[in-house]
Amino acid sequence: MAVAPDQHPEGNGRLPRENDERFAIDHEKRDVRLTTAEAMAQNRGAPGPLVRRAVSRRRLLDLLRELTETPGAVAETVYLPPAGPPPREWEDLPPSAAASAGGLVLLSGPGLRIAIAPPFAPDADDGLSVTAGRSERGPVLGPLRSALTRPRLVGVVLVRLGAYAVGVVDDGRLVASKTGTRYVGRRHRAGGQSQRRFERGREGQVVKLYDRVCKEARTRFGPYAGRLNALALGGERHVVRGFLERCPEVSTLSARLPTVRISVRRPGLEALQRACTSIWTSTVWAPEAIHPRTRSL
């Protein structure tokens, strides 16, 4: 039986496996995680290398609240727009950080360095009035908090060769869904005319899959026309790219709306339920001791 996202014991969209030794060990480590204040005192003057983690909305909000309540924790805040290059003192961030579609929020202080790539970029609607790339004194976290908590109606399309899932998520709650499968043969490794015939047949199967998913997206998104304010896409990149080329309706939405990419192994109802959490997941780079209680990527 599927577990609802808000009932998940870790709140990060990943179902634990009772026989997973790594999960048990990681869970035990979280219980002894230092508070931000303790970690800062321990790392004062030497924050340590940045570690990349996925952080659920709830845990990131907890971290922001703790930073706000810890005097002197954040000395500077910098908001960077999507694809904005980080300052020189943050050059140890990987290229994927600068490529974040949600931009970056950089927090620094004595013994503290945290880079946050939110799923949605804070903007004027979130109260963002600071100049992009300009350093602001203290913890200017209101716009980030607003971007994380602002209600959003998100269209979701998950597609891999052979299976798909389409849904609508209203601020973390699945309100419409459709899942299905369609056969797509594996690639034929033999050469000659038989391979060409097989590949033509396979291409036709892929096209039929794309058309089916596009039809279901029109049907599920239709009642929410004009109300969707974000899109989430999941699946192998070349498959998603091929689908967008075949489906102009979803492609238009992707170009017009903030679009979040989420990972998915097998599209289906369970994957849609997990998307209710993963859509709002942020990527955070921080020293190990300062990280909120989340599982390392």
Buried (B, 14 or more C-beta within 10 A) or exposed (E): EEBEBEEBEBBBBBBBEEEEEEBEEBBEEEEEBBEBBEBBEBBEEEBBEBBBBBBBBBBBBBBBEBBBEBEEBBBBBBBBBBEBEBBEEBEEBEEEBBEBBBBBBBBBBBBBBBBBBBBBBBBEEBBBEBEEBEBBEEBBBBBBBBBBEBEBBBBBBBBBBBBBBBBBBBBBEBEBBBBBEBEBEEEBEEEEEEEEEBEEEBEEBBEEBBBBBBBBBBEBBEEBEEEBBBBBBBBEEEBBEBBBEBBEEBBEBBEEBBBBEBBBEEBBBBBBBBBBBBBBBBBBBBBBBBBBBBBEE
